[in-house]
Structures are given as structure tokens and as C-alpha cells.
Amino acid sequence: MRHTACFIALSILTVAGRGTAQTFHPDIPKVWDDKEVERFELPLAQRDRSPRYMTAKEYYALRVRPVYRSYPTYLPGREPVGYRKSLEQKEPEIVFDPSKLRTKEDWIEAGKLVFESDVSFAAAPKEVVPPEVWNLPTTKDGAVPTFFASS
């Protein structure tokens, strides 16, 4: 009986130990291949006029663009009280950091975030622009959906 209890306890510990989260290591394929890029287009009749694409070495040497947290844009007079002031107090925050991704779900969420993130940013206007000048649709709380980004 005692051996059976020890065996059951050891089995439970073994199964529980396997259930702990392990770090996920995605298999990320190379997306820039010189031979495939070369086959991408037929050369023009005048070869010196054909486009020249960067090499894989040049592509992989590019700096990675950071993905920053973004916040909703509101029409003047519709933003929450103190909203602009609270944003002015915040430092830019990078929200995509591969070193912090542990699980497959983390990588999937990060991929969605990168895919949906803004690629250009502009400073907020210093002067208040009247809402009728904007002529944009808004949500019920006054946010402009076309300027929404992930947060």
C-alpha cells in the first residue's frame, strides 16, 4: 500500500512538472532570399533600366523600427478631462520586445500588434482646431476611429 501511494505521488509530481510553461522558440524563416528576389521580375529589354533590389545582406542589416504604444485621438472638446496633460507626462513606451515573448500565444499577440501598429506619427497640434474643420466620424466618446491604434 505504501509503495502504491509513493508511486501515485511520484506520478502526479512528474505530470505536474511537465505542465509548467516552457519558453517557445518560433521557427522564423528567412523572408529575403537573393535568388528568389532575382526571379521576382523579368528583366527589362534594357537591363540597365531594370530595378535593383537590395541584397539579403543589406535587408538584414536594416535597423528594426521600434513599435511604440499609441493612444486614441479625440476631437477637441471630446477628450477625457486631463487626457492631453496625462499623455504629455508619459515617456514613449516600446511595446514590442522579442526578449519578453515566452509562449506561442505571446508571439501571436506580438505579431498582431506589429501588423496593426502605426508606421508614422505626428505631433498633436498646439492650437485647438474646431470640430467642424475636422469633419470626421467619431465613436460615442469622441475618439476618431481612423486614428485609433493599438494601446
CNS distance restraints for C-alpha pairs under 8 A (distance, minus, plus):
assign (resid   1 and name CA) (resid   5 and name CA) 6.35 0.50 0.50
assign (resid   2 and name CA) (resid   6 and name CA) 6.30 0.50 0.50
assign (resid   3 and name CA) (resid   7 and name CA) 6.05 0.50 0.50
assign (resid   4 and name CA) (resid   8 and name CA) 6.15 0.50 0.50
assign (resid   5 and name CA) (resid   9 and name CA) 6.14 0.50 0.50
assign (resid   6 and name CA) (resid  10 and name CA) 6.04 0.50 0.50
assign (resid   7 and name CA) (resid  11 and name CA) 6.11 0.50 0.50
assign (resid   8 and name CA) (resid  12 and name CA) 6.20 0.50 0.50
assign (resid   9 and name CA) (resid  13 and name CA) 6.27 0.50 0.50
assign (resid  10 and name CA) (resid  14 and name CA) 6.14 0.50 0.50
assign (resid  11 and name CA) (resid  15 and name CA) 6.24 0.50 0.50
assign (resid  12 and name CA) (resid  16 and name CA) 6.02 0.50 0.50
assign (resid  13 and name CA) (resid  17 and name CA) 5.98 0.50 0.50
assign (resid  14 and name CA) (resid  18 and name CA) 6.49 0.50 0.50
assign (resid  15 and name CA) (resid  19 and name CA) 6.54 0.50 0.50
assign (resid  16 and name CA) (resid  20 and name CA) 7.08 0.50 0.50
assign (resid  21 and name CA) (resid 103 and name CA) 7.72 0.50 0.50
assign (resid  22 and name CA) (resid 102 and name CA) 7.50 0.50 0.50
assign (resid  22 and name CA) (resid 103 and name CA) 7.34 0.50 0.50
assign (resid  23 and name CA) (resid 102 and name CA) 4.75 0.50 0.50
assign (resid  23 and name CA) (resid 103 and name CA) 5.81 0.50 0.50
assign (resid  24 and name CA) (resid 101 and name CA) 7.99 0.50 0.50
assign (resid  24 and name CA) (resid 102 and name CA) 5.48 0.50 0.50
assign (resid  24 and name CA) (resid 103 and name CA) 4.80 0.50 0.50
assign (resid  24 and name CA) (resid 104 and name CA) 5.77 0.50 0.50
assign (resid  25 and name CA) (resid 102 and name CA) 7.91 0.50 0.50
assign (resid  26 and name CA) (resid 104 and name CA) 7.54 0.50 0.50
assign (resid  32 and name CA) (resid  36 and name CA) 7.85 0.50 0.50
assign (resid  32 and name CA) (resid  37 and name CA) 7.33 0.50 0.50
assign (resid  32 and name CA) (resid  55 and name CA) 7.97 0.50 0.50
assign (resid  32 and name CA) (resid  56 and name CA) 5.48 0.50 0.50
assign (resid  32 and name CA) (resid  59 and name CA) 7.17 0.50 0.50
assign (resid  33 and name CA) (resid  37 and name CA) 6.11 0.50 0.50
assign (resid  33 and name CA) (resid  55 and name CA) 7.93 0.50 0.50
assign (resid  33 and name CA) (resid  56 and name CA) 5.92 0.50 0.50
assign (resid  34 and name CA) (resid  38 and name CA) 6.09 0.50 0.50
assign (resid  34 and name CA) (resid  55 and name CA) 5.98 0.50 0.50
assign (resid  34 and name CA) (resid  56 and name CA) 5.85 0.50 0.50
assign (resid  35 and name CA) (resid  39 and name CA) 6.49 0.50 0.50
assign (resid  36 and name CA) (resid  40 and name CA) 6.30 0.50 0.50
assign (resid  37 and name CA) (resid  41 and name CA) 7.92 0.50 0.50
assign (resid  37 and name CA) (resid  53 and name CA) 7.50 0.50 0.50
assign (resid  43 and name CA) (resid  47 and name CA) 6.04 0.50 0.50
assign (resid  43 and name CA) (resid  50 and name CA) 5.61 0.50 0.50
assign (resid  44 and name CA) (resid  49 and name CA) 6.64 0.50 0.50
assign (resid  44 and name CA) (resid  50 and name CA) 5.32 0.50 0.50
assign (resid  46 and name CA) (resid  50 and name CA) 7.02 0.50 0.50
assign (resid  54 and name CA) (resid  58 and name CA) 5.89 0.50 0.50
assign (resid  54 and name CA) (resid  59 and name CA) 6.38 0.50 0.50
assign (resid  55 and name CA) (resid  59 and name CA) 6.15 0.50 0.50
assign (resid  56 and name CA) (resid  60 and name CA) 6.04 0.50 0.50
assign (resid  57 and name CA) (resid  61 and name CA) 6.18 0.50 0.50
assign (resid  58 and name CA) (resid  62 and name CA) 6.64 0.50 0.50
assign (resid  66 and name CA) (resid  94 and name CA) 6.41 0.50 0.50
assign (resid  66 and name CA) (resid  96 and name CA) 7.12 0.50 0.50
assign (resid  67 and name CA) (resid  94 and name CA) 5.56 0.50 0.50
assign (resid  67 and name CA) (resid  95 and name CA) 5.89 0.50 0.50
assign (resid  67 and name CA) (resid  96 and name CA) 5.66 0.50 0.50
assign (resid  67 and name CA) (resid 114 and name CA) 6.83 0.50 0.50
assign (resid  67 and name CA) (resid 117 and name CA) 6.93 0.50 0.50
assign (resid  68 and name CA) (resid  92 and name CA) 6.58 0.50 0.50
assign (resid  68 and name CA) (resid  93 and name CA) 5.40 0.50 0.50
assign (resid  68 and name CA) (resid  94 and name CA) 4.32 0.50 0.50
assign (resid  68 and name CA) (resid  95 and name CA) 5.48 0.50 0.50
assign (resid  68 and name CA) (resid  96 and name CA) 7.49 0.50 0.50
assign (resid  69 and name CA) (resid  92 and name CA) 7.15 0.50 0.50
assign (resid  69 and name CA) (resid  93 and name CA) 5.58 0.50 0.50
assign (resid  69 and name CA) (resid  94 and name CA) 6.17 0.50 0.50
assign (resid  69 and name CA) (resid  95 and name CA) 5.70 0.50 0.50
assign (resid  69 and name CA) (resid 150 and name CA) 6.93 0.50 0.50
assign (resid  69 and name CA) (resid 151 and name CA) 5.31 0.50 0.50
assign (resid  70 and name CA) (resid 149 and name CA) 5.84 0.50 0.50
assign (resid  70 and name CA) (resid 150 and name CA) 6.11 0.50 0.50
assign (resid  70 and name CA) (resid 151 and name CA) 5.21 0.50 0.50
assign (resid  71 and name CA) (resid 148 and name CA) 6.98 0.50 0.50
assign (resid  71 and name CA) (resid 149 and name CA) 6.45 0.50 0.50
assign (resid  71 and name CA) (resid 150 and name CA) 7.27 0.50 0.50
assign (resid  71 and name CA) (resid 151 and name CA) 5.80 0.50 0.50
assign (resid  72 and name CA) (resid 143 and name CA) 6.24 0.50 0.50
assign (resid  72 and name CA) (resid 144 and name CA) 7.20 0.50 0.50
assign (resid  72 and name CA) (resid 145 and name CA) 7.92 0.50 0.50
assign (resid  72 and name CA) (resid 147 and name CA) 6.60 0.50 0.50
assign (resid  72 and name CA) (resid 148 and name CA) 5.05 0.50 0.50
assign (resid  72 and name CA) (resid 149 and name CA) 6.70 0.50 0.50
assign (resid  73 and name CA) (resid  79 and name CA) 7.99 0.50 0.50
assign (resid  73 and name CA) (resid 143 and name CA) 5.57 0.50 0.50
assign (resid  73 and name CA) (resid 144 and name CA) 5.70 0.50 0.50
assign (resid  73 and name CA) (resid 147 and name CA) 5.94 0.50 0.50
assign (resid  73 and name CA) (resid 148 and name CA) 6.68 0.50 0.50
assign (resid  74 and name CA) (resid  78 and name CA) 6.01 0.50 0.50
assign (resid  74 and name CA) (resid  79 and name CA) 5.14 0.50 0.50
assign (resid  74 and name CA) (resid 142 and name CA) 5.51 0.50 0.50
assign (resid  74 and name CA) (resid 143 and name CA) 4.17 0.50 0.50
assign (resid  74 and name CA) (resid 144 and name CA) 5.65 0.50 0.50
assign (resid  75 and name CA) (resid  79 and name CA) 6.62 0.50 0.50
assign (resid  75 and name CA) (resid 131 and name CA) 6.20 0.50 0.50
assign (resid  75 and name CA) (resid 134 and name CA) 7.97 0.50 0.50
assign (resid  75 and name CA) (resid 138 and name CA) 7.90 0.50 0.50
assign (resid  75 and name CA) (resid 142 and name CA) 5.93 0.50 0.50
assign (resid  75 and name CA) (resid 143 and name CA) 6.44 0.50 0.50
assign (resid  75 and name CA) (resid 144 and name CA) 6.86 0.50 0.50
assign (resid  76 and name CA) (resid 128 and name CA) 6.45 0.50 0.50
assign (resid  76 and name CA) (resid 129 and name CA) 6.82 0.50 0.50
assign (resid  76 and name CA) (resid 130 and name CA) 6.85 0.50 0.50
assign (resid  76 and name CA) (resid 131 and name CA) 6.31 0.50 0.50
assign (resid  78 and name CA) (resid 141 and name CA) 6.85 0.50 0.50
assign (resid  78 and name CA) (resid 142 and name CA) 5.00 0.50 0.50
assign (resid  78 and name CA) (resid 143 and name CA) 7.50 0.50 0.50
assign (resid  79 and name CA) (resid  83 and name CA) 6.37 0.50 0.50
assign (resid  79 and name CA) (resid  84 and name CA) 7.99 0.50 0.50
assign (resid  79 and name CA) (resid 141 and name CA) 7.71 0.50 0.50
assign (resid  79 and name CA) (resid 142 and name CA) 6.61 0.50 0.50
assign (resid  79 and name CA) (resid 143 and name CA) 7.33 0.50 0.50
assign (resid  82 and name CA) (resid  86 and name CA) 6.05 0.50 0.50
assign (resid  83 and name CA) (resid  87 and name CA) 6.34 0.50 0.50
assign (resid  84 and name CA) (resid  88 and name CA) 6.25 0.50 0.50
assign (resid  85 and name CA) (resid  89 and name CA) 6.53 0.50 0.50
assign (resid  86 and name CA) (resid  90 and name CA) 6.76 0.50 0.50
assign (resid  96 and name CA) (resid 110 and name CA) 6.50 0.50 0.50
assign (resid  96 and name CA) (resid 113 and name CA) 7.74 0.50 0.50
assign (resid  96 and name CA) (resid 114 and name CA) 7.34 0.50 0.50
assign (resid  97 and name CA) (resid 101 and name CA) 7.22 0.50 0.50
assign (resid 101 and name CA) (resid 106 and name CA) 5.43 0.50 0.50
assign (resid 101 and name CA) (resid 107 and name CA) 6.13 0.50 0.50
assign (resid 102 and name CA) (resid 106 and name CA) 6.28 0.50 0.50
assign (resid 102 and name CA) (resid 107 and name CA) 7.64 0.50 0.50
assign (resid 103 and name CA) (resid 107 and name CA) 6.54 0.50 0.50
assign (resid 104 and name CA) (resid 108 and name CA) 6.27 0.50 0.50
assign (resid 105 and name CA) (resid 109 and name CA) 6.16 0.50 0.50
assign (resid 106 and name CA) (resid 110 and name CA) 6.08 0.50 0.50
assign (resid 107 and name CA) (resid 111 and name CA) 6.06 0.50 0.50
assign (resid 108 and name CA) (resid 112 and name CA) 6.34 0.50 0.50
assign (resid 109 and name CA) (resid 113 and name CA) 6.18 0.50 0.50
assign (resid 110 and name CA) (resid 114 and name CA) 6.13 0.50 0.50
assign (resid 111 and name CA) (resid 115 and name CA) 6.04 0.50 0.50
assign (resid 112 and name CA) (resid 116 and name CA) 6.06 0.50 0.50
assign (resid 113 and name CA) (resid 117 and name CA) 5.84 0.50 0.50
assign (resid 113 and name CA) (resid 150 and name CA) 6.69 0.50 0.50
assign (resid 116 and name CA) (resid 149 and name CA) 7.28 0.50 0.50
assign (resid 116 and name CA) (resid 150 and name CA) 6.99 0.50 0.50
assign (resid 117 and name CA) (resid 149 and name CA) 6.19 0.50 0.50
assign (resid 117 and name CA) (resid 150 and name CA) 6.23 0.50 0.50
assign (resid 118 and name CA) (resid 149 and name CA) 6.48 0.50 0.50
assign (resid 129 and name CA) (resid 133 and name CA) 6.85 0.50 0.50
assign (resid 129 and name CA) (resid 134 and name CA) 7.57 0.50 0.50
assign (resid 130 and name CA) (resid 134 and name CA) 7.17 0.50 0.50
assign (resid 131 and name CA) (resid 135 and name CA) 6.76 0.50 0.50
assign (resid 136 and name CA) (resid 144 and name CA) 7.04 0.50 0.50
assign (resid 137 and name CA) (resid 144 and name CA) 6.44 0.50 0.50
assign (resid 137 and name CA) (resid 145 and name CA) 7.47 0.50 0.50
assign (resid 138 and name CA) (resid 142 and name CA) 5.17 0.50 0.50
assign (resid 138 and name CA) (resid 143 and name CA) 5.32 0.50 0.50
assign (resid 138 and name CA) (resid 144 and name CA) 4.64 0.50 0.50
assign (resid 138 and name CA) (resid 145 and name CA) 6.24 0.50 0.50
assign (resid 139 and name CA) (resid 143 and name CA) 5.34 0.50 0.50
assign (resid 139 and name CA) (resid 144 and name CA) 6.49 0.50 0.50
assign (resid 139 and name CA) (resid 145 and name CA) 6.79 0.50 0.50
assign (resid 143 and name CA) (resid 148 and name CA) 7.89 0.50 0.50
assign (resid 144 and name CA) (resid 148 and name CA) 6.68 0.50 0.50
